[in-house]
Structures are given as structure tokens and as C-alpha cells.
Amino acid sequence: MRSIGEMARDSGLGVSALRFYDRAGVLVPAWVDPVSGYRWYEPEQLEEARLLARLRRSGMPLADIRLVLASWSGAETDLVRKLLKAHLRRLEQGLSDARSEFSALRALLDHRENVMTSLRIATVRLSITAPRLAAAVDAVRFAASTDPELPMLGGVLFDIEGESLHVVTTDRYRMAVAQVGIAGHDGSRVQVIVPTPLADAMRALLDGEGPVRLSVDGDRVALEAGGTQAAGQCLDHDFPDYRRLLPQVAGRRAVVEVAAFRKALETGPVRSGETGAYDLSMLRVEDGGTVTLCAEGVEDPNSVAVNREFLLDALTAGARDRLILELGTSTTPIAIRRPDDEGTFSILMPVRLED
């Protein structure tokens, strides 16, 4: 018999994915150790697992996969062929529809004036205290994107307006915002995207207590601290309008003791994402304002699924012994806020669970 680790290695499905498909009744192990709960598979189940991996990579719905697997080894293959044909037809129609919509969107972009350009062509000189800027960068750095397909998200946005500097990052699945007071700016709004390597170099200079100078000259940004400078080119892209992405209505709020909550997340129950690529924590805010983790197998309509690793990162970036969690519905962003600093927070997109 094959262990779950061997099955994962040879089938292309991760261990978490195999656990998920076991709970879903799609690929049930031949035997489960009653003491350890460890899963074991018959050798002939490997072909079934490889078939399952192919179907999921094709994007076939789980309900159809169940039927394909149930009919695959039978003498009559008509149902399997019909299901494959129907899924291919859906994919082709979806691709055709997507192409039409993207064509229309490109046309709109071609005729749309890029109002953000003026926000990047400017000269700015401002002063800011080193500890405050360091704290702002630390609060948002974890959410910067590393996706080469989205270079406009591969940096830290410095949004300068009036007497405030907003520092922002996002990778689409999470976003972090920090606000810092500044001096020496005339009030007009200027935005620059600092590449993450340059942002990291700037952060390395912010170990003092005094003021530092931040300057922007067109597409070049520089930070001067203690006679040392970190400077370079800004990213030549437009950052999304992050203000439109902020939660508008507070959900259920709970104050969490970060150390205890972190331990609960690290040792508590998890649910595998559908692809098995990450673990989910199922959160629920009780009437008394406490956060609980829903046990595996418990279906709670008031719970919210979140990528556990992302939530742990946000707790670290929050840099407080206590933080506020705001949970809305299962499809609205989760906010992690500091009790003493409303201008610095992060939001995480919930994970939609398959029905």
C-alpha cells in the first residue's frame, strides 16, 4: 500500500489536496489507521489520483469529477465522454466570452486619458522621522507582490498628499496600508511606486531616531538618512486606486491577544484549500466579541475562511500585543487593525469554499 506522502509524490496532488478529496468523498483511502489517522492507498488508486489531478487542472467542477471517476473503470464510457465534451464546450465558450470582454476593455483603455501620469511627474522634498517611516514600511512589506506578470504591484506605493504619506502594498489577495505624518510638502498629491529592493534598501537606513529626507524628482526617488542615501528609479506603472478597495462597513469586531491567537492558529484545526496549496483557518466572531476557530468538518455559515499563512503574516506586521479583527460575510475582506492607530491596517481576501 502507498502512504499519503508517496501518493502525493507520484500523483501530482499535494498531501493537503488528498486530505481534501478524502473528506469530499472523491478519493477515499483504502485504509486509515484508527490510532494515528494516517491514510493508506491501494496501488491501483494511483491511476485514479492521476486522473483526478488532470481533471482538476482542467478546471472541471468537483460534481462532474465525481461522476467521471465513478464511471471511468466501467465498460460503458459514454457518460465520461459526454462529461468531458460538455466541460470542453464550457471552457471554449468561456474563453470566447472573455476575449470579447477584454477586447472591449482594451478599447476603453485606449481612449481613456491616464490621469495618474500627472501624479508621477513632480518634484517633492519632504521630511519624516526615521522610526515612523520604518514602522510604516514594516507594516506593509509583507503584502508586496512577487508576481512577475503584475509588475505594477511589485513595489511599495508612496502616496503623498497634504501632510500625510500613505505607504501601500498589495498582491491582490491582501493589502496593507500605513499612514505617516510628514513635513515640508506643499499639499499637491504625488504618487510613486518604489521597487521592493529599493524599499528594502531604504528601510535599512532607518535605524536612527532623527528626521530623514525623502525626495522625488520625476521618476527618481531618494531617501537620505545620516549622510547615506538610497536612490533609484520608480516603477513606470500605475498603482490601483487602493482607496476604492478599502472596507467601507465594519463587520463583527473582536480584540485578540496576538500571542495566544497566533498559537491557536498554528496548532488549531485547518481546512485544506481546494487545490491543497495552502491551509485555511475558519474564523468566527462570537457574540461576546471573541474569535474562535471552527473545527474540521464543522459547517458554519457565519464562519470566514482565510489563508492561515497570510493571517499569521498580518499579525506579525501588526506589531502590537493586541489587534482588532473585523469579519463580515464569507465574501467580504477581513481587516486587521491596530487599536491605537486607525491609519495602519491590513486586509485579507477571504477564500471562497466550494459548495
N, C-alpha and C positions, 0 to 999 in steps of 0.2 A: 504494500500500500504506500501511497505517496503522502508525505507530510504537507501541511498547508504551505510551508516555505518552498518545497520542491514544486508543488503545483503552481505557485505564483511564478517561480523562475521559468518553468517550461511552457506555461500557457500564455504569458504576456499580461495576465491580470495580477494586480497587486494583492498583497495579503488582505488589506482593508477591503478591496473590492470583493474578494472571495467571501469574506465575512458578510458583506452587504448582500450578495446574491444568495447566501445561505439563509439569512433572515427573510429575504424576499421569496424564498421557496423556488428559486430558479435553478440553482446548482447546489444541491444539498449533499454534504459529505457522506460517505458510506458509513462512517463511524465517528462518534465524538466521545472522547474519554470522559467518563462521568465525574472524575475527580478534578482533572486539570482543565476540562473543557476544550482540549486541543482537538483539532479537526484532522481527519484522515480520509483520503480519497482512493477509490479503486483505480487501477491503471487505465481502464477504459474510459474513465471520466475525463482524462486529459484531452481527448478529441473534442468532447463536449465543451470543455472550458475554452479551447482554442476557437471553436465555432462561436461561442458566446463573446469572446473578445473581438472577433471580426464584426459581429453584428452590432456591438456597441460602438466600435469605431466608425461604423457607417451611420450611426445616429438612429438606429431603429428603436422605436418605443419598447419599453420593457414588456408591455402586454403582448405585443407581437412576438417578441423574443421567446416568451414562454411557449407560445404555440409552435414556433419553429423548432425549438428543442424537443418538444413533446412529439413532434411528427417526424423528426429528422431520420430516426432509425427504422421507421416503418417502411413497408413495401410500397405504400401509396405516397407519392411525393407531390401530388397535385396542390395540396394546401400550402406546402412550403414554397413552391414556385409562385403561387398566387400572392403570397405574403411578400416575397422578395420583389416581385414585379410591382406590387402596389407601393412598396416603400421607395423603390427607384423612381416611380412616377411622381410621388410626393416630393422627392429631392429635386427632380428636374423642374417641376412646377415652381418650387420654392426658389430655385436658382434663377429661373426666368423672371419671377416677380421681383426678386432682389435686384437683378440687373436693371429692370425698368425704374425702380425707385432710386437706385444710385445714379442712373443717368439723369433723372430729374434733379437730384440733389447737386450733382456737378454743375448742371446748368444754372442753378440758383447761386452757387458759389462763384461761378464765372462772372455773374452780373452783379455781385454784391461788393460794395465798397468795403475794404478792410479797415474798419475804424480803429483796430488795435495798433496799426502801424504808427500812428502819432504818439502812442503811449511809449514806444520804444526809442523814438528819435528825440532825445532830450539830453540835457546836461544837468546833473544833480550833484550837490555836495551836502552831506548831512553828517551829524554827529549822533552817536548812540553809545551807551555804556556797554562794555565788553561782556559782563555777566548776563545782561538781559538778552543780547543778541545770541550769545552761546546757548542760553536756555531755550530760545526760540528755535534755533537750528536743531537742537537735540530733540525738541518736542515733535518735529515734523519729519526728520530724516528717514525714519523707518518706512514711511509711506511713499517714498520716491520710486518711480517705476524703473525697472531694468529691461523692459521690453524694447528690443531694437526696432520693432515695427511702429512704435509710438514715440519718436524722439522728442516730441514736444512735452512729454511727461517725464523725460529723463533728466530732470533738474529740479531746482528749488525756485519757486516764484517769489520774487521780491516785489511786492505791490506797495508803492509809496504814494501816500495821499495825505495832505494836510500834515498833522503832527503824528501820524501813525505809519508804521511799517507792518504789513501783513506778510508773513512767511508761510508759504503753502506748498504742499506736495500731494500728489495723488497717483495711484496706479490703476484707477478705475474701480477697484474693489474696496478701497479705503482712501480716506483723505484726512490730512492733518493740517490744522491752521493755528498759527500763533500770532499774537499782536503785541507790538512793542512801541513805546513812545520814542519819538526822535526829535532832534532839534536842528535848525538850520535849513529847513526846506520851505520853499515859498508857497506850497499848497497845491500846485498842479499835480495831477496824477501821472505817475510813471510806473511802468511795469517792465521787469527784465527777468529772464529765466537764466539762473546761474547753473551751469552744468554741475552735476553732483560731485565730480572730482574737485572742481574749483570750490564748491561749497564746503567740502571736507577740508581743503587747504585753508580756507578762511576760518573754519571752526578751530583749527589747530593753533591759530594766532590768538584766540580769545581766552587766554588763561590769566589775564590781568584783571585789575579792578577798575581801571580808568576808562575814559572815553576812547572810542575808535572812530575813524573816518571812513565812511562809505561813499564812493563816488561812481557816477555813471556818466560816460561820455559816448552817446550813441549806442553802439553795440559792444562797448567795452565796460567792464565793471571792475572795481578795485576796492580792496579793504586794506587800510593802513592801521597798524597797531604796534606801538612800541618801537617805531623805526623800521619795522618789517612790513612788507607788502605782499599780498596775494592778489593777482590780477589775471584777467583773461577775457576771452570773447564770450558774449552771451549767446544763448541758443537762438537761432534765427527762426523762431516759430511763435505761434500764438498759443497761450495757455488757455484752457477752458475758463469760462466765466464761473469761477468757483462759488460766487455768491448765490447763484441760482441753484447750486447743489446742496446748500446748507439746509438742515431740517427746519421746517417752518413752525411746527407744533410740537411741544414737548410731550413725550409719551409718559409711561409709567416710570417714575424716578426711584432710584434706590442708592443709598450711600453704602459703599463696600469698603471694608478693611482690605487693602490691597494684598498684603502678605497672606492673609487667610484665604482670600478669594483666589489668589494665584495657586496656592496649594490645592484648593478644591478643584480647580481646572486641570491641574497637572495629574491629579490622582483620581479624579472623578470619572463618571461614565461619559463615553463619547459615542457618536454615531458616525459611521463612515459616509463620506460624500459618495455620490453615485458612481463616480469613476474610481473611487478608492484612493485618490491622490492626496487627500487631506482628511483630518479628523474634525468632526463638528461637535460643538458643545450646544446643548439645548437649554436655553435660559428662560426663566420665568420669574417675573416680579410678583411676589405675594402681596396681599392686601396690606400687610404690616410694613411694607417697604423693604423687604429682604429679597435677595436674589437666590434662587435655588436652581440646581442642575437636575434636569429630568433624567430619570434612569433609562437605560437602553430598553427599547421595546414599548415604552410608555408613549402613547399618542396624546398629546396635549395641544388643543387648538390655540391656546394662549401662549405657547412657547415660541421662541425665536431661535432659529439655527444660525450659528456663526462659526466661521473658521477659527478653531481654537488657537492656532499659532498666531493669527492676526490679532486676536484679542489679547493674548499674552504680550505681544509687541506693544500694543496700545497702552497696556497697564504700565509697562516699563517706561514708555515715553511720557506718560502722565506725571512721573516724578513726584508723586505725593503718597503719603501713607493712606490717605482716603481719597477716593474718587467717586464721582456720580455717574451712574449708568442710566441712560434713558432708553427704554424699549417701547416701541409702538406695536404695530402689527407685524406679522411674519414677513411682510414685504417692504417695510419702511426701514431706513437706516438706523443703526444703533449708534448712539452718541456716548462718548466717554469724556467727561468734563472734570475740571478742577474746581473744588468748592470755592477757592479764593481767587480764581482767575477766569472770568467768563470769556475772555478773548482767546484763550488757548484750549483747544479741544481736538478730538479726532472723531471721525465717523466711520463705521464699517457697514458694508452692504450685507444684509442677511443672505443666507443661502436658501434657495427655493428647493424644497424637498419634493421628490416625485410622488404623485398621488398613487 
